[in-house]
Amino acid sequence: MGNKRLIGLIGICLLALASLGAADLDTIVDQSKQNSSTIQLIELSKQNSDLSVAMGEVQETTGIEVSGDLSYKDGALVSSGKDSLLLSPSVVITLPNDGKTKITVGANSISRSLTNDNFWSADPSVGISHTITFGDSGDILSDLQLAKQKLEIDQTYRQRIYDFESSIYTKISEIVTYEMNLLNAEKDILIQKTKIDNALKLKTTAVGSSTFRNMELELAKLENSKSSIQQKLVMAKTQYMQLTGMEWDGVGSIRQADLSFAFMPTGDTTVITAALELEIAKEELALRQRNTVISGNSRTVPSLTVGGSTGLSYTEAIATTLFYELGAQALYSANNFTTGASVNLDISDSGAITPSLTISGSWRNNPTIANDVLEIQSLQNNITIAGIDYQEAMLDYQINANQLEADILSHQLETEQFEQTAVYRQQVLDEALQAFAKGLITQTEVDQARLDAELTTYERTIYALEALVLENRAKALQL
């Protein structure tokens, strides 16, 4: 009776093992990613983050601004007594360079009388200006922040993918463990039932005796344990369905994990982003110290704006007049003052030259000096905090790396010991078959040895899945 039960158990085991060849692990993972709304959210989040970065990297192009106005003057209301039209066109071209070079083409006014005398006038001009800044005005800080943002986006994306994959490995390992435990529980129950049957047949115990009741109690405990395992297995399969979008149908071939891990002196991405955060804190202080020019409620770095213009003024009326105009100007802004100068030359059509020179300047006190001291002190504190965060990030990386190396070594040792056990189980099975052929042992003992050998497949699957989880941990620490 017990022999038939154990043979039936081995059949169940072989059927379970056959289901393990249903789909290889990589196929399961790929299909799960296609089915998972979690992965869809991860991908969309990555795309949005990439778009945000791309918008920050878009280079400015040449800007063109066209404006103008047209007006009518009633001759009854002006001294000339003539109706006229006035046009004031302007085109401003801003070049995408550091100095924001501006080229202005236009006219203050182009007028024409609406009477038959055809009087008209125009004063077209062309001007150019360029600003030279003394010190970086924020480009370095923007570059550092952008580099940090890119690293964080990539790290977050890949870490979430690794976590998703590892959750599948862990869930499959959990299911396989429950299946293995269930088979072991079945084996223990059959063995216990065989003991009871043999005890009754050999009359070493009687129904109702204390020994018999103890044996039945042990059997009840084993059956309760089996029931608990079955419930956990059902729950694990349900969770697998929720995670992968597929019914559990076993797992087939599992690729060998790459457990190579190289400690990086510079640390992982978390350490590098902490280092960038430290550089950002330093640059924020340096930029604040460079921004000494107060402009309204904002601050800028010292700058020099230079420019020049040329134009003419032509009038055709009772008498025709023509003037040429040349101008150059410069304005320097630093700290609490500005100073500037401009030179203009008016040249008439007769050759008369009228020069003019204008010098300007302004000064203002700093009403926020007390607040400035506190602001700089706060920025200095940020540097100290960022430095501590960097040291802690490096320490965390070292701890995690050391723990990973220890876990990999432990796993490799356990795997080696398991393979030795697997070889031993196969040897026991071979010896049992030889002994059975000689009539030295029973079929039940052979079947027990065969079951132990077959369960090795489950354990090998579990070790392979654990190795893949370790592989993802190693990948995450090498981002």
Helices and strands as residue ranges (DSSP letters): H 2-19, H 25-35, H 37-57, E 63-73, G 75-77, E 84-94, E 102-113, E 120-133, H 139-201, H 210-244, H 269-290, E 293-295, E 298-300, E 303-316, E 320-334, E 337-348, E 353-363, H 369-437, H 443-476
